[in-house]
Amino acid sequence: MAKDFACTHEIVDAAHRAWSRAVWDYVAGAALTETTLRRNRHALDSYAFLPRVLRDVSAIDVSADVLGHKLRAPVAIMPMGSMKLMTPDGAKAAGRAAGRYGAIQCVSSVAGQEMEEVAAEGAGPKIFQLYIRGDMDWIKARLDRAKKAGYTALMLTVDGPYYGIRERQLIHRWSLASVRDPARHIQASVTWKTFAAMRRHWGGKTVIKGIATAADAKLAAEHGVDAVCVSNHGGRELDHGRGTMDMLPEIVEALGKRAETWIDGGFVRGTDAVKAYCLGAKCVGIGRLAAWGLGAGGEDGLVRALELFEEEIFNAMGLIGAASIAELGPEFLCRAAPLSPTHETSAFRHFGDAPLR
Ligand SMILES: Cc1cc2nc3c(=O)[nH]c(=O)nc-3n(C[C@H](O)[C@H](O)[C@H](O)COP(=O)(O)O)c2cc1C
Protein backbone atom coordinates (compact mmCIF):
# COMPACT_ATOMS: atom_id res chain seq x y z
CA MET A 1 0.00 0.00 0.00
CA ALA A 2 1.36 3.42 -0.98
CA LYS A 3 0.57 4.90 2.43
CA ASP A 4 3.03 2.41 3.91
CA PHE A 5 6.01 4.06 2.20
CA ALA A 6 7.91 5.33 5.23
CA CYS A 7 10.29 7.57 3.31
CA THR A 8 11.01 8.80 -0.20
CA HIS A 9 13.83 6.30 -0.62
CA GLU A 10 11.22 3.53 -0.63
CA ILE A 11 9.21 5.34 -3.32
CA VAL A 12 12.22 5.69 -5.63
CA ASP A 13 13.09 2.05 -5.00
CA ALA A 14 9.54 0.89 -5.80
CA ALA A 15 9.42 2.90 -9.06
CA HIS A 16 12.79 1.47 -10.03
CA ARG A 17 11.48 -2.06 -9.49
CA ALA A 18 8.18 -1.38 -11.28
CA TRP A 19 9.57 0.07 -14.51
CA SER A 20 11.56 -1.40 -17.38
CA ARG A 21 15.09 -0.11 -17.76
CA ALA A 22 13.96 1.95 -20.79
CA VAL A 23 11.24 3.75 -18.81
CA TRP A 24 13.58 4.33 -15.87
CA ASP A 25 16.13 5.85 -18.23
CA TYR A 26 13.50 7.97 -20.00
CA VAL A 27 12.49 9.52 -16.68
CA ALA A 28 15.79 9.65 -14.83
CA GLY A 29 18.05 10.42 -17.77
CA ALA A 30 19.09 13.72 -19.30
CA ALA A 31 21.03 15.16 -22.23
CA LEU A 32 24.46 13.94 -23.34
CA THR A 33 26.94 13.94 -20.44
CA GLU A 34 24.10 14.70 -18.00
CA THR A 35 26.21 17.51 -16.58
CA THR A 36 23.25 19.90 -16.33
CA LEU A 37 21.27 17.26 -14.43
CA ARG A 38 24.13 16.72 -12.02
CA ARG A 39 24.65 20.47 -11.61
CA ASN A 40 21.06 20.82 -10.45
CA ARG A 41 21.79 18.51 -7.55
CA HIS A 42 25.26 20.00 -7.04
CA ALA A 43 23.81 23.53 -6.80
CA LEU A 44 21.24 22.39 -4.22
CA ASP A 45 23.90 20.59 -2.21
CA SER A 46 26.09 23.73 -2.30
CA TYR A 47 24.05 25.38 0.45
CA ALA A 48 23.94 24.55 4.14
CA PHE A 49 21.45 25.84 6.69
CA LEU A 50 22.18 28.39 9.40
CA PRO A 51 19.61 27.29 11.99
CA ARG A 52 18.24 29.70 14.59
CA VAL A 53 17.20 28.31 17.95
CA LEU A 54 14.92 29.06 20.87
CA ARG A 55 12.12 30.33 18.64
CA ASP A 56 8.57 29.12 19.01
CA VAL A 57 8.08 26.62 16.20
CA SER A 58 5.31 24.66 17.89
CA ALA A 59 2.95 25.59 15.04
CA ILE A 60 4.36 25.67 11.52
CA ASP A 61 2.39 26.85 8.51
CA VAL A 62 3.80 25.61 5.19
CA SER A 63 0.89 26.91 3.11
CA ALA A 64 1.34 29.78 0.64
CA ASP A 65 -0.37 31.67 -2.17
CA VAL A 66 0.90 30.81 -5.62
CA LEU A 67 -0.50 32.58 -8.68
CA GLY A 68 -3.58 33.45 -6.65
CA HIS A 69 -4.14 29.91 -5.36
CA LYS A 70 -3.88 29.08 -1.66
CA LEU A 71 -1.80 25.90 -1.65
CA ARG A 72 -1.20 23.37 1.13
CA ALA A 73 2.51 23.90 0.36
CA PRO A 74 4.07 25.93 -2.47
CA VAL A 75 4.65 22.92 -4.69
CA ALA A 76 3.72 22.27 -8.32
CA ILE A 77 3.79 19.03 -10.28
CA MET A 78 5.64 19.97 -13.44
CA PRO A 79 4.51 19.05 -16.94
CA MET A 80 5.71 15.70 -18.20
CA GLY A 81 5.22 13.93 -21.51
CA SER A 82 4.16 10.30 -22.12
CA MET A 83 2.92 9.83 -18.58
CA LYS A 84 1.16 6.54 -19.28
CA LEU A 85 4.63 5.00 -19.23
CA MET A 86 4.82 5.92 -15.54
CA THR A 87 1.42 4.54 -14.53
CA PRO A 88 -1.43 3.29 -16.76
CA ASP A 89 -3.71 6.25 -15.96
CA GLY A 90 -0.90 8.74 -16.61
CA ALA A 91 -1.63 12.45 -16.17
CA LYS A 92 -5.16 11.67 -15.01
CA ALA A 93 -3.77 9.82 -11.99
CA ALA A 94 -1.48 12.79 -11.34
CA GLY A 95 -4.50 15.12 -11.52
CA ARG A 96 -6.38 13.15 -8.90
CA ALA A 97 -3.29 13.04 -6.68
CA ALA A 98 -2.70 16.80 -7.04
CA GLY A 99 -6.34 17.44 -6.17
CA ARG A 100 -6.32 15.14 -3.15
CA TYR A 101 -3.07 16.59 -1.85
CA GLY A 102 -3.56 20.25 -2.78
CA ALA A 103 -0.74 21.02 -5.24
CA ILE A 104 -0.84 22.73 -8.63
CA GLN A 105 -0.74 20.35 -11.57
CA CYS A 106 0.92 21.55 -14.79
CA VAL A 107 -0.29 19.41 -17.68
CA SER A 108 1.89 18.93 -20.75
CA SER A 109 0.30 19.05 -24.19
CA VAL A 110 2.26 15.84 -24.89
CA ALA A 111 1.24 14.13 -21.64
CA GLY A 112 -0.42 11.40 -23.69
CA GLN A 113 -4.05 12.09 -22.78
CA GLU A 114 -6.44 14.77 -24.03
CA MET A 115 -6.25 18.01 -22.06
CA GLU A 116 -10.01 17.88 -21.36
CA GLU A 117 -9.78 14.38 -19.87
CA VAL A 118 -6.97 15.41 -17.53
CA ALA A 119 -8.73 18.66 -16.59
CA ALA A 120 -11.71 16.65 -15.37
CA GLU A 121 -9.60 14.71 -12.85
CA GLY A 122 -9.01 16.18 -9.41
CA ALA A 123 -10.17 19.43 -7.91
CA GLY A 124 -6.85 21.31 -7.69
CA PRO A 125 -5.69 24.22 -9.87
CA LYS A 126 -4.38 23.16 -13.25
CA ILE A 127 -2.02 24.90 -15.65
CA PHE A 128 -1.85 23.99 -19.32
CA GLN A 129 1.64 23.71 -20.81
CA LEU A 130 1.77 24.00 -24.57
CA TYR A 131 4.39 22.73 -26.98
CA ILE A 132 3.87 24.52 -30.26
CA ARG A 133 3.28 22.30 -33.29
CA GLY A 134 1.41 24.63 -35.63
CA ASP A 135 0.66 28.19 -36.72
CA MET A 136 -1.20 30.85 -34.72
CA ASP A 137 -4.58 29.39 -35.68
CA TRP A 138 -3.42 26.02 -34.36
CA ILE A 139 -2.21 27.69 -31.15
CA LYS A 140 -5.42 29.66 -30.68
CA ALA A 141 -7.54 26.52 -31.06
CA ARG A 142 -5.53 24.83 -28.27
CA LEU A 143 -5.77 27.87 -26.00
CA ASP A 144 -9.55 28.02 -26.51
CA ARG A 145 -9.83 24.35 -25.62
CA ALA A 146 -7.67 24.80 -22.52
CA LYS A 147 -9.73 27.75 -21.34
CA LYS A 148 -12.99 25.87 -21.87
CA ALA A 149 -11.57 22.87 -19.99
CA GLY A 150 -10.93 25.09 -16.95
CA TYR A 151 -7.15 25.52 -16.90
CA THR A 152 -6.34 28.51 -14.70
CA ALA A 153 -3.10 29.55 -16.41
CA LEU A 154 -1.06 28.98 -19.55
CA MET A 155 2.55 27.80 -19.35
CA LEU A 156 4.93 28.21 -22.27
CA THR A 157 8.06 26.07 -22.09
CA VAL A 158 10.87 27.90 -23.84
CA ASP A 159 14.00 25.86 -23.23
CA GLY A 160 13.49 23.26 -25.95
CA PRO A 161 13.73 24.76 -29.43
CA TYR A 162 15.49 21.47 -30.20
CA TYR A 163 15.03 18.16 -28.40
CA GLY A 164 17.96 17.30 -26.16
CA ILE A 165 20.23 14.47 -27.29
CA ARG A 166 19.42 11.83 -24.72
CA GLU A 167 22.07 9.17 -24.91
CA ARG A 168 20.28 6.69 -22.68
CA GLN A 169 17.31 6.69 -25.04
CA LEU A 170 19.55 6.37 -28.09
CA ILE A 171 21.28 3.37 -26.55
CA HIS A 172 17.89 1.70 -26.02
CA ARG A 173 16.95 2.54 -29.67
CA TRP A 174 13.87 4.07 -28.03
CA SER A 175 12.17 7.31 -28.97
CA LEU A 176 8.78 8.85 -28.35
CA ALA A 177 6.23 9.54 -31.07
CA SER A 178 5.98 13.18 -29.92
CA VAL A 179 9.68 13.64 -30.62
CA ARG A 180 9.46 12.15 -34.11
CA ASP A 181 6.57 14.52 -35.04
CA PRO A 182 7.98 16.64 -37.92
CA ALA A 183 5.87 19.59 -36.66
CA ARG A 184 8.16 19.68 -33.63
CA HIS A 185 10.55 21.83 -35.66
CA ILE A 186 8.06 24.74 -35.50
CA GLN A 187 9.15 25.19 -31.91
CA ALA A 188 12.56 26.39 -33.10
CA SER A 189 10.89 29.49 -34.58
CA VAL A 190 8.95 30.52 -31.46
CA THR A 191 9.91 34.01 -30.23
CA TRP A 192 8.82 36.67 -27.74
CA LYS A 193 6.42 37.86 -30.44
CA THR A 194 4.73 34.45 -30.38
CA PHE A 195 4.43 34.65 -26.60
CA ALA A 196 2.93 38.15 -26.79
CA ALA A 197 0.30 36.99 -29.29
CA MET A 198 -0.50 33.92 -27.20
CA ARG A 199 -0.84 36.01 -24.07
CA ARG A 200 -3.20 38.42 -25.82
CA HIS A 201 -5.40 35.58 -27.02
CA TRP A 202 -5.31 33.72 -23.69
CA GLY A 203 -6.23 36.80 -21.65
CA GLY A 204 -5.42 35.07 -18.34
CA LYS A 205 -2.37 34.29 -16.26
CA THR A 206 0.80 33.07 -17.95
CA VAL A 207 3.94 31.26 -16.84
CA ILE A 208 7.16 31.03 -18.85
CA LYS A 209 9.12 27.91 -17.98
CA GLY A 210 12.78 27.51 -18.85
CA ILE A 211 14.32 30.89 -18.08
CA ALA A 212 18.00 30.61 -17.15
CA THR A 213 19.32 34.19 -17.14
CA ALA A 214 18.45 37.54 -15.58
CA ALA A 215 18.38 39.09 -19.08
CA ASP A 216 15.57 36.78 -20.21
CA ALA A 217 13.76 37.15 -16.88
CA LYS A 218 13.66 40.93 -17.49
CA LEU A 219 12.26 40.38 -20.98
CA ALA A 220 9.64 38.03 -19.56
CA ALA A 221 8.56 40.67 -17.03
CA GLU A 222 8.43 43.30 -19.78
CA HIS A 223 6.12 40.97 -21.69
CA GLY A 224 3.74 40.88 -18.74
CA VAL A 225 4.27 37.30 -17.59
CA ASP A 226 2.78 36.42 -14.18
CA ALA A 227 5.39 33.83 -13.20
CA VAL A 228 8.77 32.71 -14.47
CA CYS A 229 9.92 29.17 -13.77
CA VAL A 230 13.69 29.02 -13.45
CA SER A 231 14.35 25.71 -15.16
CA ASN A 232 16.73 23.79 -17.38
CA HIS A 233 14.16 21.06 -18.05
CA GLY A 234 15.77 18.81 -15.48
CA GLY A 235 18.93 18.77 -17.61
CA ARG A 236 17.09 17.07 -20.46
CA GLU A 237 17.69 19.67 -23.20
CA LEU A 238 20.90 21.75 -23.09
CA ASP A 239 23.88 19.95 -21.59
CA HIS A 240 26.51 21.94 -19.66
CA GLY A 241 24.03 24.46 -18.31
CA ARG A 242 24.07 25.85 -14.79
CA GLY A 243 22.24 24.28 -11.89
CA THR A 244 18.96 26.12 -11.37
CA MET A 245 19.76 27.10 -7.77
CA ASP A 246 22.76 28.98 -9.17
CA MET A 247 20.41 30.95 -11.45
CA LEU A 248 17.78 31.69 -8.85
CA PRO A 249 19.17 34.77 -7.02
CA GLU A 250 19.81 36.83 -10.15
CA ILE A 251 16.38 35.97 -11.55
CA VAL A 252 14.57 36.80 -8.30
CA GLU A 253 16.37 40.15 -8.37
CA ALA A 254 15.61 40.79 -12.05
CA LEU A 255 11.89 40.10 -11.61
CA GLY A 256 11.43 41.92 -8.32
CA LYS A 257 7.72 42.17 -7.61
CA ARG A 258 6.75 42.16 -11.28
CA ALA A 259 6.31 38.38 -11.48
CA GLU A 260 6.55 35.34 -9.25
CA THR A 261 9.74 33.28 -9.46
CA TRP A 262 9.30 29.52 -9.50
CA ILE A 263 12.07 26.96 -9.77
CA ASP A 264 12.54 23.30 -10.67
CA GLY A 265 15.41 20.93 -11.35
CA GLY A 266 16.53 18.25 -8.92
CA PHE A 267 14.04 19.00 -6.15
CA VAL A 268 13.42 15.72 -4.32
CA ARG A 269 13.87 16.64 -0.66
CA GLY A 270 12.01 19.05 1.59
CA THR A 271 15.34 20.67 2.44
CA ASP A 272 15.81 21.42 -1.28
CA ALA A 273 12.51 23.29 -1.35
CA VAL A 274 13.23 25.21 1.84
CA LYS A 275 16.55 26.38 0.39
CA ALA A 276 14.76 27.72 -2.70
CA TYR A 277 12.08 29.48 -0.60
CA CYS A 278 14.92 31.08 1.40
CA LEU A 279 16.36 32.49 -1.85
CA GLY A 280 13.00 33.92 -2.94
CA ALA A 281 11.26 31.17 -4.92
CA LYS A 282 7.47 31.37 -4.55
CA CYS A 283 6.92 27.81 -5.74
CA VAL A 284 9.01 24.69 -6.24
CA GLY A 285 8.30 22.31 -9.11
CA ILE A 286 8.84 18.56 -9.04
CA GLY A 287 9.27 16.43 -12.14
CA ARG A 288 11.05 13.14 -11.50
CA LEU A 289 9.89 12.93 -7.89
CA ALA A 290 6.29 13.04 -9.10
CA ALA A 291 7.05 10.44 -11.78
CA TRP A 292 8.62 8.14 -9.19
CA GLY A 293 5.55 8.54 -6.97
CA LEU A 294 3.34 7.51 -9.90
CA GLY A 295 5.63 4.59 -10.74
CA ALA A 296 5.66 3.42 -7.14
CA GLY A 297 1.90 3.46 -6.59
CA GLY A 298 -0.04 5.47 -9.19
CA GLU A 299 -2.29 8.16 -7.72
CA ASP A 300 -1.71 6.97 -4.12
CA GLY A 301 2.04 6.80 -4.67
CA LEU A 302 2.14 10.42 -5.83
CA VAL A 303 0.00 11.57 -2.89
CA ARG A 304 2.45 9.80 -0.57
CA ALA A 305 5.47 11.36 -2.32
CA LEU A 306 3.89 14.80 -1.84
CA GLU A 307 3.11 14.09 1.82
CA LEU A 308 6.68 13.01 2.50
CA PHE A 309 8.03 16.06 0.63
CA GLU A 310 5.84 18.28 2.83
CA GLU A 311 6.84 16.41 5.98
CA GLU A 312 10.49 17.14 5.14
CA ILE A 313 9.70 20.83 4.44
CA PHE A 314 7.88 21.08 7.76
CA ASN A 315 10.69 19.33 9.61
CA ALA A 316 13.44 21.49 8.09
CA MET A 317 11.51 24.69 8.84
CA GLY A 318 11.04 23.64 12.44
CA LEU A 319 14.71 22.79 12.81
CA ILE A 320 15.94 26.11 11.37
CA GLY A 321 13.47 28.12 13.44
CA ALA A 322 10.96 29.34 10.83
CA ALA A 323 7.24 29.03 11.54
CA SER A 324 6.00 30.13 8.11
CA ILE A 325 7.20 30.30 4.50
CA ALA A 326 7.14 34.11 4.75
CA GLU A 327 9.74 33.97 7.53
CA LEU A 328 12.28 32.21 5.28
CA GLY A 329 15.08 34.31 3.85
CA PRO A 330 18.72 34.15 2.72
CA GLU A 331 19.88 34.60 6.32
CA PHE A 332 19.13 30.90 6.88
CA LEU A 333 21.69 29.80 4.25
CA CYS A 334 25.41 29.77 3.68
CA ARG A 335 27.58 28.23 0.98
CA ALA A 336 28.93 24.71 1.59
CA ALA A 337 30.75 22.09 -0.47
CA PRO A 338 28.70 19.06 -1.59
CA LEU A 339 29.89 15.90 0.13
CA SER A 340 29.57 13.31 -2.60
CA PRO A 341 29.34 13.04 -6.39
CA THR A 342 25.95 14.36 -7.43
CA HIS A 343 23.54 12.58 -9.76
CA GLU A 344 19.84 11.84 -10.19
CA THR A 345 19.59 9.58 -7.15
CA SER A 346 22.42 10.97 -5.00
CA ALA A 347 19.93 12.57 -2.60
CA PHE A 348 18.98 9.00 -1.61
CA ARG A 349 22.04 7.93 0.30
CA HIS A 350 20.97 4.37 0.99
CA PHE A 351 21.41 3.37 -2.64
CA GLY A 352 25.14 4.05 -2.24
CA ASP A 353 27.27 6.41 -4.30
CA ALA A 354 26.42 5.18 -7.81
CA PRO A 355 23.24 6.20 -9.66
CA LEU A 356 20.46 3.58 -9.66
CA ARG A 357 20.53 1.76 -13.00
C1 LIG B 1 9.81 12.25 -18.01
C2 LIG B 1 9.81 13.74 -18.16
C3 LIG B 1 9.07 14.32 -19.16
C4 LIG B 1 9.03 15.72 -19.28
N1 LIG B 1 8.23 16.30 -20.22
C5 LIG B 1 8.06 17.66 -20.22
C6 LIG B 1 7.07 18.27 -21.03
O1 LIG B 1 6.30 17.62 -21.73
N2 LIG B 1 6.98 19.62 -20.98
C7 LIG B 1 7.80 20.39 -20.18
O2 LIG B 1 7.67 21.62 -20.16
N3 LIG B 1 8.73 19.83 -19.41
C8 LIG B 1 8.87 18.48 -19.38
N4 LIG B 1 9.77 17.91 -18.53
C9 LIG B 1 10.56 18.76 -17.63
C10 LIG B 1 9.81 18.98 -16.32
O3 LIG B 1 8.65 19.75 -16.51
C11 LIG B 1 10.69 19.69 -15.27
O4 LIG B 1 11.17 20.89 -15.79
C12 LIG B 1 11.85 18.84 -14.80
O5 LIG B 1 11.48 17.48 -14.72
C13 LIG B 1 12.34 19.32 -13.45
O6 LIG B 1 13.42 18.60 -12.98
P1 LIG B 1 13.31 17.32 -12.00
O7 LIG B 1 12.77 16.19 -12.83
O8 LIG B 1 14.71 17.09 -11.62
O9 LIG B 1 12.38 17.68 -10.89
C14 LIG B 1 9.82 16.51 -18.41
C15 LIG B 1 10.58 15.90 -17.42
C16 LIG B 1 10.56 14.52 -17.27
C17 LIG B 1 11.36 13.90 -16.16
The ligand as a Gaussian input file, in Angstrom:
#p B3LYP/6-31G(d) Opt

LIG

0 1
 C        9.807000      12.252000     -18.009000
 C        9.814000      13.736000     -18.164000
 C        9.066000      14.322000     -19.162000
 C        9.033000      15.719000     -19.283000
 N        8.232000      16.300000     -20.221000
 C        8.065000      17.659000     -20.218000
 C        7.066000      18.271000     -21.031000
 O        6.301000      17.618000     -21.733000
 N        6.976000      19.619000     -20.975000
 C        7.798000      20.389000     -20.178000
 O        7.666000      21.617000     -20.164000
 N        8.731000      19.829000     -19.407000
 C        8.869000      18.484000     -19.383000
 N        9.770000      17.908000     -18.533000
 C       10.561000      18.764000     -17.627000
 C        9.807000      18.983000     -16.321000
 O        8.646000      19.746000     -16.508000
 C       10.687000      19.692000     -15.269000
 O       11.169000      20.893000     -15.788000
 C       11.854000      18.840000     -14.799000
 O       11.481000      17.481000     -14.717000
 C       12.338000      19.324000     -13.447000
 O       13.421000      18.602000     -12.983000
 P       13.309000      17.323000     -12.002000
 O       12.767000      16.189000     -12.834000
 O       14.709000      17.087000     -11.619000
 O       12.380000      17.681000     -10.887000
 C        9.817000      16.513000     -18.409000
 C       10.578000      15.899000     -17.422000
 C       10.565000      14.519000     -17.272000
 C       11.363000      13.902000     -16.160000

